[in-house]
Amino acid sequence: MIFIICITLCTILPNVSVEAAKEAKEPEVLVIYTTRDGKMNEEQRYLDLLIGHFTSNIRFISSDDVEKSDLSSATHLFYFGQYSTQLPAKFNTLFDEYEGTIVAIGYNSEKIGNQFSFIDPKHEVTIDQISMKSSDKTLDITKMYIVEIKAYEGSEILINGRLKEGGVDYPVMVEGNGNYYYAFDTVDSSRATLFAEALHDVFKIEHEEISPGYIRLEDVHPLVNPKPLQEIASMLKEKDIPYMVAVIPIYTNQITGKRSTFADSPELLKVLKQIQKDGGSIVLHGYTHQFRASETGEGFEFWDVENNSPIYFPEDQEYTLKEEKDFSSKEDYLNYINDLKAYEREYTETKINQGIDELAKYGLYPLAFEAPHYTMSQYGYEILSEYFSTYVGQVQLSDKDWEIMDTSPYITSPSFLHGMKLLPETMGYIQPGVEQAVQKMMDNAGRIRLTRDGILAAFYHPYLGAEGFKELLDELDKLPNVSWIDLKEMDVWVKGKNVSIHTVNGEIIKDFNRLKIVYSSMEAPLFYLGQFVRFAAWVMVVIGGAAVCVFIVFTFRLIKRNNQIEG
């Protein structure tokens, strides 16, 4: 009996431990996509943003290239059909042995085996409102087509859609047999908020119903007036709200080319260092926030907006990008592409390191990065991930057009950010001259709060003044269950060529050769020399003043004593 029990335990326990480990591990997601050119585009990358909230283990494979072996380790499988087409014959049996969760999006769900027999796709219908069946969460959207489906008995409708004029409901997201179908053929922030909420059920991951949030003070460069910045910082300190300051280390005059550094703005530097001490965190917002003859804070830096391409050539060089048809062989074309990417890497790395170094030499230590105007190529993100663990703002989703950018409703680590954590900006900002700008931001917050852990993130330009910020802050105060993000309390790191920064228990730990950084140019040494001379001058003034006071006191006492003797 004892022998049998031992054998049984030895057989069962390893299986139990394997199953426990399997349940405990991070979800592994495979996304199979069908696009007209067989390549990923902004739609897949936005889906990447949504899935990245639940796992960083995400792979994308075209439906033309996927093999059954690709499914073996996946716990969750997404199929994204952007248009209706015949799929390869292998799809008839591709999923027969797959036991994980499948989510189908858009077209062709009826062509991927029998997993979606609980629905019947028909034609297309137009909707302009979507709502969760299990709650009162409703979202108005611009009119858009979805795939009309019939949901059979035994399935559950999670999200409904309707055209408000007609008042007829259409299933938008349906669950059946542990699999899910989503009727949109496109995903973006304007209409995918409820889908983002439903993904919590797909992954069976419970997230606390609390909204992380952050406030970012934007475009602080050496010529910014320190007074409104200091006033705003005082408001935030009084309310004990941590926040971020997006700093541009160098201001370059677009006409004269004159560079201004924080050595030229000692009062502003003093405010920034106090901010860093009191509760604010520095975010590197580029090095000069410009490219070609553009103004710092207005221009781009990691995107060539004139050619609408990544930065492949020096700013004074005109060029026309070549296509594969312009080359005699594919090898020549690939060599050309590699040369372009080599220039982009050198340019990007130089700017990143210059920005980190320039801040560090004045005692400012960035904990995250924000690309100017949120523009950066996919390869740029890969390069950046070698230097920063954390990215702030919106993200560019296409290398063809910088204006194709979007934001996630929640914190995420999509595969295209190569390990970086994205703290997305979701509420927008106060635009000068725009009526009810604050109310529009609050409307955005209402949409984001449809997701249980949606992030409420806004930014403000300090030059607009402290009064305008107070109006925004008063409204932000009314938002319930907000947990303000403090970068110092997160596990963040920065690994520059010359500077290493990370956080431990709310403290900034930095490691760099101070002499090498400070003496990389004469601006900082002259600044610190000036600081020392001013300090020494004040010491001399204090000593001199004290000596004068002692002399006066001594003189009066001597006169008094002589008068007493004469009397």
C-alpha positions as CSV (number, residue, x, y, z in Angstrom):
1,M,0.0,0.0,0.0
2,I,2.8,2.4,0.9
3,F,4.6,1.5,-2.3
4,I,1.5,2.2,-4.4
5,I,0.9,5.6,-2.6
6,C,4.5,6.7,-3.3
7,I,4.3,5.7,-6.9
8,T,1.0,7.6,-7.3
9,L,2.3,10.7,-5.6
10,C,5.4,10.7,-7.8
11,T,3.2,10.4,-10.8
12,I,0.6,13.1,-9.8
13,L,2.8,15.8,-8.1
14,P,4.9,16.6,-11.1
15,N,1.8,17.0,-13.3
16,V,0.2,19.2,-10.6
17,S,3.3,21.4,-10.4
18,V,3.5,21.7,-14.2
19,E,-0.2,22.7,-14.3
20,A,0.3,25.2,-11.5
21,A,3.3,26.7,-13.3
22,K,1.3,26.8,-16.5
23,E,-1.5,28.7,-14.8
24,A,0.9,31.0,-13.0
25,K,2.9,32.0,-16.0
26,E,2.3,35.2,-18.1
27,P,-0.2,34.6,-20.9
28,E,1.4,33.9,-24.3
29,V,-0.5,35.5,-27.1
30,L,-0.2,34.7,-30.9
31,V,-1.9,37.2,-33.2
32,I,-2.6,35.9,-36.7
33,Y,-3.6,38.7,-39.1
34,T,-4.9,39.0,-42.6
35,T,-4.0,42.2,-44.4
36,R,-4.0,43.0,-48.1
37,D,-0.2,43.2,-48.3
38,G,0.6,40.6,-45.7
39,K,2.3,43.2,-43.5
40,M,1.5,44.6,-40.1
41,N,-0.1,48.0,-40.0
42,E,-1.5,50.5,-37.4
43,E,-4.5,48.2,-36.8
44,Q,-2.4,45.3,-35.5
45,R,-0.2,47.7,-33.5
46,Y,-3.2,49.2,-31.8
47,L,-4.4,45.6,-30.9
48,D,-0.8,45.2,-29.6
49,L,-1.4,48.1,-27.3
50,L,-4.6,46.5,-25.9
51,I,-3.1,43.1,-25.4
52,G,0.1,44.5,-23.9
53,H,-1.9,45.5,-20.8
54,F,-2.2,41.8,-19.9
55,T,1.0,40.4,-21.1
56,S,4.3,41.4,-22.8
57,N,4.6,38.0,-24.5
58,I,3.0,38.7,-27.9
59,R,3.8,37.5,-31.3
60,F,2.4,38.5,-34.7
61,I,2.3,36.3,-37.8
62,S,0.6,36.8,-41.1
63,S,-2.1,34.2,-42.1
64,D,0.1,33.4,-45.1
65,D,3.0,32.3,-43.0
66,V,1.5,30.7,-39.9
67,E,2.1,27.0,-39.2
68,K,0.5,24.7,-36.7
69,S,3.7,24.6,-34.7
70,D,3.3,28.3,-34.0
71,L,0.2,27.6,-31.9
72,S,1.9,25.1,-29.6
73,S,2.9,27.4,-26.8
74,A,0.1,30.0,-27.1
75,T,-2.4,30.4,-24.3
76,H,-4.5,32.9,-26.2
77,L,-4.9,33.2,-30.0
78,F,-6.2,36.2,-31.8
79,Y,-7.3,36.1,-35.5
80,F,-7.6,39.6,-37.0
81,G,-9.2,39.6,-40.5
82,Q,-9.1,43.1,-41.9
83,Y,-10.9,42.2,-45.1
84,S,-13.0,39.3,-46.4
85,T,-10.9,36.8,-48.4
86,Q,-10.2,33.1,-48.9
87,L,-7.7,31.8,-46.3
88,P,-5.1,29.2,-47.0
89,A,-6.4,25.6,-47.0
90,K,-4.4,24.9,-43.8
91,F,-6.9,27.0,-41.8
92,N,-9.5,24.2,-42.2
93,T,-7.6,22.2,-39.6
94,L,-5.1,24.7,-38.2
95,F,-7.0,25.0,-34.8
96,D,-8.3,21.4,-34.5
97,E,-5.9,20.5,-31.7
98,Y,-5.7,24.0,-30.1
99,E,-7.2,24.1,-26.6
100,G,-6.6,27.7,-25.6
101,T,-8.8,30.8,-26.0
102,I,-9.5,32.2,-29.5
103,V,-10.6,35.7,-30.2
104,A,-11.7,36.5,-33.8
105,I,-11.9,40.1,-35.0
106,G,-13.5,41.3,-38.2
107,Y,-13.8,39.0,-41.2
108,N,-13.3,35.4,-42.0
109,S,-14.3,33.9,-38.7
110,E,-16.3,31.2,-40.5
111,K,-13.2,30.1,-42.3
112,I,-11.0,29.2,-39.3
113,G,-12.5,25.8,-38.5
114,N,-15.6,25.1,-36.3
115,Q,-14.6,27.2,-33.3
116,F,-17.1,30.0,-34.2
117,S,-20.1,27.9,-35.0
118,F,-22.0,29.9,-32.3
119,I,-22.3,32.8,-34.7
120,D,-23.4,33.3,-38.3
121,P,-21.7,36.3,-40.1
122,K,-24.1,37.9,-42.6
123,H,-23.6,41.3,-44.2
124,E,-22.6,44.7,-42.8
125,V,-24.6,47.2,-40.7
126,T,-24.0,50.7,-39.5
127,I,-23.9,51.6,-35.8
128,D,-23.1,54.8,-33.9
129,Q,-23.4,53.5,-30.3
130,I,-22.0,50.6,-28.4
131,S,-22.8,49.4,-24.8
132,M,-21.8,46.6,-22.4
133,K,-24.6,44.2,-21.8
134,S,-23.6,43.6,-18.1
135,S,-23.6,47.3,-17.1
136,D,-24.7,50.7,-18.1
137,K,-21.4,51.5,-19.9
138,T,-22.3,53.2,-23.2
139,L,-20.1,54.9,-25.8
140,D,-21.2,57.1,-28.7
141,I,-19.0,56.7,-31.8
142,T,-18.9,58.0,-35.3
143,K,-21.0,56.0,-37.8
144,M,-19.2,52.9,-38.8
145,Y,-19.8,49.5,-40.4
146,I,-19.5,46.3,-38.4
147,V,-20.0,42.7,-39.5
148,E,-23.7,41.8,-38.9
149,I,-23.8,38.4,-37.1
150,K,-26.5,36.1,-35.8
151,A,-25.7,34.8,-32.3
152,Y,-27.0,31.3,-31.7
153,E,-28.4,29.9,-28.4
154,G,-25.8,29.1,-25.9
155,S,-23.6,32.1,-26.7
156,E,-23.5,35.3,-24.7
157,I,-23.5,38.8,-26.1
158,L,-21.0,40.9,-24.2
159,I,-21.2,44.2,-26.2
160,N,-24.1,45.4,-28.3
161,G,-24.2,48.1,-31.0
162,R,-27.0,50.1,-32.5
163,L,-27.8,52.9,-34.9
164,K,-29.5,55.4,-32.6
165,E,-31.9,56.4,-35.3
166,G,-33.2,52.9,-35.9
167,G,-33.0,51.6,-32.3
168,V,-32.1,48.0,-33.4
169,D,-29.4,46.2,-31.4
170,Y,-26.7,44.2,-33.2
171,P,-24.2,41.9,-31.4
172,V,-20.7,43.5,-31.4
173,M,-18.8,41.0,-29.1
174,V,-20.0,37.5,-28.4
175,E,-18.7,34.7,-26.3
176,G,-19.3,31.0,-27.1
177,N,-17.6,27.8,-25.9
178,G,-14.8,29.9,-24.3
179,N,-14.0,31.7,-27.5
180,Y,-14.9,35.3,-28.5
181,Y,-15.9,37.2,-31.6
182,Y,-15.6,41.0,-32.1
183,A,-17.5,42.5,-35.1
184,F,-15.3,45.5,-35.9
185,D,-12.7,45.2,-38.6
186,T,-10.7,48.1,-37.1
187,V,-9.5,49.0,-33.6
188,D,-8.6,52.4,-32.3
189,S,-9.0,54.5,-29.2
190,S,-12.3,56.2,-30.4
191,R,-14.3,52.9,-30.4
192,A,-12.3,50.2,-28.7
193,T,-12.6,51.3,-25.0
194,L,-15.4,48.7,-24.3
195,F,-13.4,46.0,-26.1
196,A,-10.4,46.9,-23.9
197,E,-12.7,46.4,-20.9
198,A,-14.0,43.1,-22.2
199,L,-10.4,41.8,-22.6
200,H,-10.3,41.5,-18.8
201,D,-12.8,38.7,-19.2
202,V,-10.9,37.1,-22.1
203,F,-7.7,36.9,-20.1
204,K,-9.5,36.1,-16.8
205,I,-7.3,38.7,-15.1
206,E,-8.9,40.8,-12.4
207,H,-7.6,44.3,-12.2
208,E,-8.6,46.7,-9.4
209,E,-11.2,49.2,-10.4
210,I,-9.0,52.2,-9.8
211,S,-7.7,54.7,-12.2
212,P,-4.0,55.4,-12.3
213,G,-3.3,59.0,-13.4
214,Y,-0.6,61.5,-14.0
215,I,-0.3,65.2,-14.7
216,R,2.6,66.3,-17.0
217,L,3.9,69.9,-17.3
218,E,5.0,70.2,-20.9
219,D,7.8,71.7,-23.0
220,V,10.0,73.2,-20.2
221,H,13.2,74.4,-21.9
222,P,15.9,76.9,-20.7
223,L,13.9,80.0,-21.8
224,V,10.7,79.1,-20.0
225,N,9.5,81.6,-17.4
226,P,10.1,79.9,-14.0
227,K,7.4,81.9,-12.1
228,P,4.3,80.1,-13.4
229,L,6.1,76.7,-13.2
230,Q,6.9,77.4,-9.6
231,E,3.4,78.4,-8.8
232,I,1.9,75.3,-10.4
233,A,4.5,73.1,-8.6
234,S,3.4,74.7,-5.3
235,M,-0.2,73.8,-6.0
236,L,0.7,70.2,-6.6
237,K,2.9,70.0,-3.6
238,E,0.1,71.4,-1.4
239,K,-2.2,68.7,-2.6
240,D,0.5,66.0,-2.3
241,I,0.1,65.0,-6.0
242,P,3.2,63.6,-7.7
243,Y,3.6,64.7,-11.3
244,M,6.0,64.8,-14.3
245,V,7.8,67.6,-16.0
246,A,8.7,67.1,-19.7
247,V,12.1,68.9,-20.1
248,I,13.9,70.0,-23.2
249,P,17.6,70.5,-22.2
250,I,18.6,72.8,-25.1
251,Y,16.8,75.8,-26.7
252,T,18.1,76.7,-30.1
253,N,17.1,80.0,-31.7
254,Q,15.8,79.1,-35.2
255,I,17.1,82.3,-36.8
256,T,20.5,82.9,-35.1
257,G,21.2,79.3,-34.2
258,K,22.2,80.4,-30.6
259,R,22.0,77.7,-28.0
260,S,20.6,78.3,-24.6
261,T,21.2,75.9,-21.7
262,F,20.2,75.8,-18.1
263,A,23.4,77.6,-17.3
264,D,21.6,80.6,-18.8
265,S,18.6,80.2,-16.6
266,P,19.8,79.6,-13.0
267,E,16.4,80.6,-11.5
268,L,14.6,78.0,-13.7
269,L,17.1,75.4,-12.8
270,K,16.6,76.1,-9.2
271,V,12.9,75.6,-9.6
272,L,13.4,72.3,-11.5
273,K,15.7,70.9,-8.9
274,Q,13.3,71.8,-6.2
275,I,10.5,70.1,-8.2
276,Q,12.6,67.0,-8.5
277,K,13.1,67.0,-4.7
278,D,9.5,67.7,-3.8
279,G,7.5,65.2,-5.8
280,G,8.0,65.9,-9.5
281,S,9.8,63.6,-11.9
282,I,11.8,64.7,-14.9
283,V,10.9,63.3,-18.3
284,L,13.4,63.8,-21.2
285,H,11.4,65.4,-24.0
286,G,14.1,65.2,-26.7
287,Y,17.3,67.1,-26.8
288,T,16.4,70.2,-28.8
289,H,12.8,69.4,-29.8
290,Q,13.6,70.5,-33.4
291,F,14.9,69.3,-36.7
292,R,16.0,71.7,-39.5
293,A,15.1,75.4,-39.1
294,S,12.3,74.9,-36.6
295,E,11.7,76.4,-33.2
296,T,12.5,74.4,-30.1
297,G,9.2,73.1,-28.7
298,E,7.5,73.5,-32.0
299,G,9.6,71.4,-34.3
300,F,10.1,67.6,-34.6
301,E,13.3,65.8,-33.6
302,F,12.9,62.1,-34.3
303,W,10.8,62.4,-37.5
304,D,11.5,64.1,-40.8
305,V,8.1,65.8,-41.2
306,E,9.0,67.4,-44.5
307,N,9.5,64.0,-46.1
308,N,7.1,62.2,-43.7
309,S,9.7,59.6,-43.0
310,P,12.1,58.5,-40.3
311,I,15.3,60.6,-40.1
312,Y,17.6,58.9,-42.7
313,F,19.8,61.8,-43.8
314,P,21.4,65.0,-42.3
315,E,18.9,67.9,-42.0
316,D,20.7,70.0,-44.7
317,Q,20.6,67.2,-47.3
318,E,17.7,66.9,-49.8
319,Y,16.7,63.4,-50.8
320,T,14.0,61.2,-52.3
321,L,13.5,57.8,-50.7
322,K,13.9,54.9,-53.1
323,E,11.7,51.9,-53.5
324,E,12.6,48.2,-54.2
325,K,11.8,48.7,-57.9
326,D,14.6,51.2,-58.2
327,F,17.2,48.5,-57.5
328,S,18.5,45.8,-59.8
329,S,18.4,43.2,-57.0
330,K,16.7,42.6,-53.6
331,E,20.1,42.4,-52.0
332,D,21.0,45.9,-53.2
333,Y,17.6,47.2,-51.8
334,L,18.2,45.6,-48.4
335,N,21.7,47.1,-48.3
336,Y,20.1,50.5,-49.0
337,I,17.6,50.0,-46.2
338,N,20.3,48.9,-43.8
339,D,22.3,52.0,-44.5
340,L,19.2,54.2,-43.8
341,K,18.6,52.4,-40.5
342,A,22.3,52.7,-39.6
343,Y,22.0,56.5,-40.0
344,E,18.7,56.6,-38.0
345,R,20.4,54.6,-35.2
346,E,23.4,56.8,-35.0
347,Y,21.3,60.0,-35.0
348,T,18.8,58.7,-32.4
349,E,21.4,57.4,-30.0
350,T,23.4,60.6,-30.2
351,K,20.3,62.7,-29.4
352,I,19.2,60.5,-26.6
353,N,22.7,60.4,-24.9
354,Q,23.1,64.2,-25.4
355,G,19.8,64.8,-23.7
356,I,20.5,62.5,-20.7
357,D,24.0,64.0,-20.3
358,E,22.8,67.6,-20.6
359,L,20.3,67.1,-17.8
360,A,22.6,65.1,-15.6
361,K,25.3,67.8,-15.7
362,Y,22.9,70.2,-14.0
363,G,21.6,67.6,-11.4
364,L,18.4,66.7,-13.3
365,Y,17.8,63.0,-13.7
366,P,15.2,61.9,-16.3
367,L,13.1,58.8,-15.4
368,A,11.2,58.4,-18.6
369,F,11.2,59.6,-22.3
370,E,8.6,61.4,-24.4
371,A,9.3,61.9,-28.1
372,P,8.6,65.5,-29.4
373,H,5.1,65.5,-30.9
374,Y,4.9,61.8,-30.1
375,T,6.6,61.1,-33.4
376,M,9.1,58.2,-33.7
377,S,9.6,55.3,-36.1
378,Q,9.1,51.7,-35.1
379,Y,12.9,51.2,-35.3
380,G,13.2,54.3,-33.2
381,Y,11.2,52.7,-30.4
382,E,13.5,49.6,-30.6
383,I,16.6,51.8,-30.2
384,L,15.0,53.8,-27.4
385,S,14.2,50.6,-25.5
386,E,17.9,50.1,-25.0
387,Y,18.1,53.4,-23.0
388,F,14.7,53.8,-21.2
389,S,12.4,51.4,-19.5
390,T,9.5,53.8,-19.5
391,Y,7.8,55.8,-22.3
392,V,5.2,58.6,-21.7
393,G,2.5,59.9,-24.1
394,Q,1.0,58.7,-27.3
395,V,2.7,56.4,-29.8
396,Q,3.2,56.5,-33.6
397,L,1.7,53.4,-35.2
398,S,3.0,53.8,-38.8
399,D,6.3,54.5,-40.5
400,K,4.4,55.9,-43.5
401,D,2.6,58.8,-41.9
402,W,3.5,60.5,-38.6
403,E,-0.1,61.5,-38.0
404,I,-1.2,57.9,-37.6
405,M,-0.7,57.8,-33.8
406,D,-3.0,56.8,-31.0
407,T,-3.1,56.1,-27.3
408,S,-4.0,53.1,-25.1
409,P,-6.8,53.3,-22.5
410,Y,-4.5,51.7,-19.9
411,I,-0.9,51.1,-19.0
412,T,0.6,48.6,-21.4
413,S,3.8,47.0,-22.7
414,P,3.1,46.2,-26.4
415,S,5.6,44.1,-28.3
416,F,6.5,47.0,-30.6
417,L,8.0,49.0,-27.7
418,H,10.4,46.1,-27.0
419,G,10.0,45.9,-23.3
420,M,9.3,49.6,-22.5
421,K,6.2,50.3,-20.4
422,L,3.9,52.9,-21.9
423,L,2.2,55.4,-19.6
424,P,-0.3,56.7,-22.2
425,E,-1.7,60.2,-22.4
426,T,-5.5,59.9,-22.6
427,M,-7.2,63.2,-21.7
428,G,-5.4,65.7,-24.0
429,Y,-4.5,69.3,-22.9
430,I,-5.8,72.8,-22.7
431,Q,-5.6,74.4,-26.1
432,P,-5.4,78.2,-26.1
433,G,-8.4,79.8,-27.6
434,V,-10.5,76.6,-27.5
435,E,-13.8,77.0,-25.7
436,Q,-14.6,74.6,-22.9
437,A,-11.1,73.0,-23.2
438,V,-11.2,71.6,-19.7
439,Q,-14.7,70.1,-20.2
440,K,-13.5,68.3,-23.3
441,M,-10.7,66.8,-21.2
442,M,-13.2,65.7,-18.7
443,D,-15.3,64.1,-21.4
444,N,-12.2,62.2,-22.5
445,A,-11.8,61.1,-18.9
446,G,-15.4,59.8,-18.9
447,R,-14.7,57.6,-21.9
448,I,-11.5,56.2,-20.4
449,R,-13.3,55.4,-17.2
450,L,-15.4,52.9,-19.1
451,T,-12.4,50.6,-18.6
452,R,-12.0,49.5,-15.0
453,D,-8.3,50.5,-14.8
454,G,-8.2,53.2,-17.5
455,I,-5.4,55.7,-17.0
456,L,-6.4,59.4,-16.6
457,A,-3.4,61.3,-18.0
458,A,-3.3,65.0,-19.0
459,F,-0.7,67.6,-19.8
460,Y,-0.5,71.4,-19.4
461,H,1.8,74.1,-20.7
462,P,3.1,76.2,-17.8
463,Y,3.3,79.3,-20.0
464,L,-0.5,79.4,-19.9
465,G,-0.3,80.5,-16.3
466,A,-1.2,79.1,-12.8
467,E,-4.8,80.3,-13.0
468,G,-5.6,78.1,-16.0
469,F,-3.9,75.1,-14.3
470,K,-6.0,75.7,-11.1
471,E,-9.2,75.4,-13.2
472,L,-7.9,72.1,-14.5
473,L,-6.8,70.9,-11.1
474,D,-10.1,71.7,-9.6
475,E,-11.8,69.4,-12.1
476,L,-9.2,66.6,-11.7
477,D,-9.9,66.7,-8.0
478,K,-13.5,65.7,-8.7
479,L,-12.5,62.4,-10.4
480,P,-13.0,59.5,-7.9
481,N,-10.6,56.6,-7.3
482,V,-7.5,58.1,-9.0
483,S,-4.1,56.9,-7.9
484,W,-1.5,59.5,-9.0
485,I,1.6,57.9,-10.6
486,D,5.0,58.7,-9.0
487,L,7.8,57.6,-11.3
488,K,10.1,57.5,-8.4
489,E,8.0,54.8,-6.8
490,M,8.0,52.7,-10.0
491,D,10.8,50.3,-11.1
492,V,12.3,52.5,-13.8
493,W,15.7,52.7,-15.2
494,V,17.7,54.8,-17.7
495,K,20.9,53.5,-19.2
496,G,22.7,56.2,-21.1
497,K,26.2,55.8,-22.6
498,N,27.6,58.0,-19.7
499,V,24.8,58.1,-17.2
500,S,22.9,55.3,-15.4
501,I,19.8,56.0,-13.4
502,H,17.3,53.8,-11.6
503,T,14.8,54.1,-8.7
504,V,14.8,52.3,-5.3
505,N,12.0,52.9,-2.8
506,G,11.2,56.4,-4.1
507,E,14.9,57.4,-4.3
508,I,16.8,58.3,-7.5
509,I,20.0,56.3,-7.8
510,K,22.5,57.7,-10.3
511,D,25.9,56.6,-11.5
512,F,28.1,58.7,-13.8
513,N,31.5,60.3,-14.1
514,R,30.7,63.8,-12.9
515,L,33.9,65.3,-14.2
516,K,33.4,63.8,-17.6
517,I,29.8,64.9,-17.9
518,V,30.2,68.4,-16.4
519,Y,33.4,69.2,-18.4
520,S,32.0,67.9,-21.7
521,S,31.6,71.6,-22.5
522,M,32.5,74.9,-20.8
523,E,28.9,75.9,-20.1
524,A,28.4,73.9,-17.0
525,P,31.8,74.6,-15.5
526,L,31.3,78.3,-16.0
527,F,27.8,78.0,-14.5
528,Y,29.1,76.2,-11.4
529,L,32.0,78.6,-11.2
530,G,29.5,81.5,-11.3
531,Q,27.5,79.8,-8.6
532,F,30.6,79.4,-6.4
533,V,31.6,83.0,-7.0
534,R,28.1,84.2,-6.0
535,F,28.2,82.0,-3.0
536,A,31.6,83.2,-2.0
537,A,30.5,86.8,-2.6
538,W,27.6,86.3,-0.2
539,V,29.8,84.7,2.3
540,M,32.1,87.7,2.1
541,V,29.1,90.0,2.4
542,V,27.9,88.2,5.5
543,I,31.4,88.2,7.0
544,G,31.9,91.8,6.2
545,G,28.4,92.7,7.5
546,A,29.1,90.8,10.7
547,A,32.5,92.6,11.1
548,V,30.8,96.0,10.6
549,C,28.1,95.1,13.2
550,V,30.8,94.0,15.7
551,F,32.8,97.2,15.0
552,I,29.7,99.4,15.6
553,V,28.7,97.5,18.8
554,F,32.3,97.7,20.0
555,T,32.5,101.5,19.2
556,F,29.2,102.2,21.0
557,R,30.3,100.3,24.1
558,L,33.7,102.1,24.1
559,I,32.0,105.5,23.8
560,K,29.6,104.6,26.6
561,R,32.4,103.4,28.8
562,N,34.4,106.6,28.2
563,N,31.3,108.7,29.1
564,Q,30.9,106.8,32.3
565,I,34.6,107.4,33.3
566,E,34.3,111.1,32.5
567,G,31.1,111.4,34.5
